[in-house]
Amino acid sequence: MKRFITCLLAAFSFAALASEGGPPLDKFPKERVTDVAALQNGAKLFVNYCLNCHAASSMRYNRMVELGLTEDQIKKNLVLATEKVGETMKVSLEPKQGKEWFGAAPPDLSVIARSRAGGGGSGADYLYTYMRSFYRDDTKATGWNNLVFPSVAMPHVLWELQGQQRAVFVETADPHDPKKVVHSFGGFEPITKGTMDKREYDGAVADLVAFLQWMGEPAQNQRVRIGVWVMLFLAAFTVITWRLNAAFWKDIK
């Protein structure tokens, strides 16, 4: 019930803040969700860059033993000094403070990958595109804007990894009315380099999003594996049932 309520709150929070429409979403590399090394790296990125403001109150630190980490590794590398391995991933930032500083309280990220799913793609697709679409905008209080989430209150926390870029917008003729012009996105231009190149940064974001998706449903991979066996069993049982039915009714005209 707690996870369900968190999912609803996250969905309503983003629905109220995010703009409708937006650019097409890039496809998240789904194989990362089953890659233990990628999930471990995503957990490290989440703790270092996201957990300062965003809580994950439905996830306990010790659940990450399912990612191949020991409780000692979790305690030394992922848990803050004042917390225990068995506690949930909370933050000291109060919602009131977050609203004062950013204009909106940072949402809980426990099920954010599930709550952001829509007609344009999965929640993982949305987050994967979002974290790669920040650009410099001096008109905003944080100095940052986002192509997927215009006027977002969140600054680009991974800018040192990605570097800085600017968005180029062009005026094009409206295909429905040639007399009108449309302000459309023309691409990104680099300003400064980050500590990672584009391929490395895209991989790091994919790892982070993979962890967010895993966190929304830690038993997802197990559920999929069980589901495959269930479908195979049902297929085999269907054949057996069909042949039994034929055997029982073969003498009845």
Backbone hydrogen bonds, N-H to C=O, Kabsch-Sander energy under -0.5 kcal/mol:
donor,donor_aa,acceptor,acceptor_aa,energy
5,I,1,M,-2.6
6,T,2,K,-2.3
7,C,3,R,-2.2
8,L,4,F,-2.0
9,L,5,I,-2.5
10,A,6,T,-2.5
11,A,7,C,-2.4
12,F,8,L,-2.7
13,S,9,L,-2.4
14,F,10,A,-2.3
15,A,11,A,-2.4
16,A,12,F,-1.9
17,L,13,S,-1.1
18,A,14,F,-3.3
30,K,28,F,-1.1
32,R,29,P,-1.9
33,V,30,K,-1.7
34,T,31,E,-1.0
35,D,32,R,-1.2
36,V,34,T,-0.8
39,L,35,D,-2.3
40,Q,36,V,-2.3
41,N,37,A,-2.2
42,G,38,A,-2.5
43,A,39,L,-2.2
44,K,40,Q,-1.9
45,L,41,N,-2.3
46,F,42,G,-2.5
47,V,43,A,-2.3
48,N,44,K,-2.2
49,Y,45,L,-2.5
50,C,45,L,-0.6
50,C,46,F,-1.9
51,L,46,F,-2.1
53,C,50,C,-1.4
54,H,50,C,-2.7
55,A,53,C,-0.5
56,A,89,M,-3.6
59,M,56,A,-2.2
61,Y,87,E,-2.1
62,N,85,V,-1.7
63,R,60,R,-1.6
64,M,61,Y,-2.0
65,V,62,N,-1.3
66,E,63,R,-1.7
67,L,64,M,-1.6
68,G,65,V,-1.6
69,L,64,M,-1.1
74,I,70,T,-2.4
75,K,71,E,-2.5
76,K,72,D,-2.3
77,N,73,Q,-2.3
78,L,74,I,-2.3
79,V,74,I,-1.7
83,E,80,L,-1.9
87,E,84,K,-1.7
89,M,56,A,-1.1
89,M,59,M,-2.1
90,K,88,T,-1.7
98,G,94,E,-2.5
99,K,95,P,-2.2
100,E,96,K,-1.9
101,W,97,Q,-2.5
102,F,98,G,-2.9
103,G,99,K,-1.5
104,A,98,G,-0.7
109,L,55,A,-3.1
112,I,109,L,-0.8
114,R,111,V,-0.8
115,S,111,V,-2.2
116,R,112,I,-1.5
117,A,114,R,-1.1
118,G,121,G,-2.7
121,G,118,G,-1.2
126,Y,122,S,-2.0
127,L,123,G,-2.4
128,Y,124,A,-2.5
129,T,125,D,-2.1
130,Y,126,Y,-2.9
131,M,127,L,-2.4
132,R,129,T,-1.1
133,S,130,Y,-1.6
135,Y,145,N,-2.4
136,R,165,Q,-2.9
137,D,143,G,-2.0
140,K,137,D,-1.7
143,G,140,K,-0.8
145,N,135,Y,-2.5
147,L,133,S,-2.0
152,V,149,F,-1.3
157,V,155,P,-1.3
159,W,156,H,-1.3
161,L,158,L,-0.9
162,Q,158,L,-2.3
163,G,159,W,-3.4
164,Q,192,T,-1.5
166,R,189,E,-2.9
168,V,187,G,-3.1
169,F,167,A,-0.6
170,V,184,S,-3.0
172,T,170,V,-0.6
172,T,182,V,-2.5
174,D,177,D,-0.6
174,D,180,K,-2.5
177,D,174,D,-0.6
180,K,177,D,-2.2
182,V,172,T,-4.2
184,S,170,V,-2.8
184,S,182,V,-1.0
186,G,168,V,-4.1
187,G,168,V,-0.8
189,E,166,R,-2.7
191,I,164,Q,-3.3
192,T,164,Q,-1.3
194,G,162,Q,-0.7
194,G,196,M,-0.5
195,T,160,E,-2.2
196,M,161,L,-2.1
201,Y,197,D,-2.8
202,D,198,K,-2.7
203,G,199,R,-1.9
204,A,200,E,-2.2
205,V,201,Y,-2.7
206,A,202,D,-2.2
207,D,203,G,-2.1
208,L,204,A,-2.3
209,V,205,V,-2.8
210,A,206,A,-2.3
211,F,207,D,-2.0
212,L,208,L,-2.1
213,Q,209,V,-2.6
214,W,210,A,-2.6
215,M,211,F,-2.9
216,G,212,L,-1.4
217,E,213,Q,-0.9
217,E,214,W,-0.9
220,Q,217,E,-2.2
223,R,219,A,-2.8
224,V,220,Q,-2.4
225,R,221,N,-2.2
226,I,222,Q,-2.6
227,G,223,R,-2.4
228,V,224,V,-1.9
229,W,225,R,-1.7
230,V,226,I,-2.5
231,M,227,G,-2.4
232,L,228,V,-2.1
233,F,229,W,-2.5
234,L,230,V,-2.7
235,A,231,M,-2.2
236,A,232,L,-2.4
237,F,233,F,-2.9
238,T,234,L,-2.2
239,V,235,A,-1.7
240,I,236,A,-2.1
241,T,237,F,-2.8
242,W,238,T,-2.5
243,R,239,V,-2.2
244,L,240,I,-2.4
245,N,241,T,-2.5
246,A,242,W,-1.9
247,A,243,R,-2.1
248,F,244,L,-2.5
249,W,245,N,-1.7
250,K,247,A,-0.6
252,I,249,W,-1.0
253,K,251,D,-0.6
